[in-house]
Each structure stands twice: as C-alpha cells, then as structure tokens.
Amino acid sequence: MKYLIMIMMNPEASAVWEKMGHDEQVEGYEAHNRVREAMDAAGELVAAEALQGQDVARRVRLRDGQVVTTDGPFAEVKEHLAGYYLVDCASIEKAVEWASRMPEAEFVDIEVRPVLDLHAVVAAGPDT
C-alpha cells in the first residue's frame, strides 16, 4: 500500500530553520538523505522531494471556464507542505515509523495519509 508522508511547516519552524547556520542546515539535509537511503534500501521509497516555499507557489482555480491564479505567499496559511515522501510499505504503522525518522518530527507535524487507489475505486463500480 502506498502512503504519503507530508512534512508540514509553520512560521515558527521556518524561523528556527532560517536562524540556523549553514552547517546546521546541511546536517538537516544530510539527515533526510540518510532516511531516504534507508527507505530505498528497504525497497519502500517511491519518491521524495523538498518543495520550495509558498512565496513562489500559485493557486489555480477554474471559475466559469476561466483559469484564475493567485500568487503566493498566502497570508491565511498557518501551515504549508514543505516536502514529502511517497512510500510503498506493508502498513500504516510502517509508514508512521518512517515519518518518525524525519528530522522535523521534533518540532512540526508529519502527516501520514494512505494513497487512494483510483483504479480500484473505478473498477469496483458504483454499487460498492
């Protein structure tokens, strides 16, 4: 089963990160590399990426057939997605175990969510 491990960032945690020295930030990236390598060695890593900040993001809506975009940053956002790992493992407990190894787990929420298998939903039909 696939699970998405989402690293949620907030303004307080972002401020801590920005105050860190270069060497401390590099250590944070290296910690992620170690987790990524362990997931890969276990054969459970599908994909992993860090995301740029919400200040360069765009929100997209379709309204009355017209594409409407809003540029970031988004003032109403208290948390934003900073990065993710997509894993394919036997259970949500195993995905939670991986999530607990994220360096940020000590100061931000790490959300683990099962991936919805749309092919299975469509194949099951409307009566299930």
Buried (B, 14 or more C-beta within 10 A) or exposed (E): EBBBBBBBBBEEBBEBBEEEEEEEEEEEEEBBEEBEEEBEEEEBBBEBEEBEEBEEBEEEEEEEEEEEEEEBEEEEBEBBBBBBBBBBBEEBEBBEEBBEBBBBEEEBBBBBEEEEEEEEEEEEEEEE
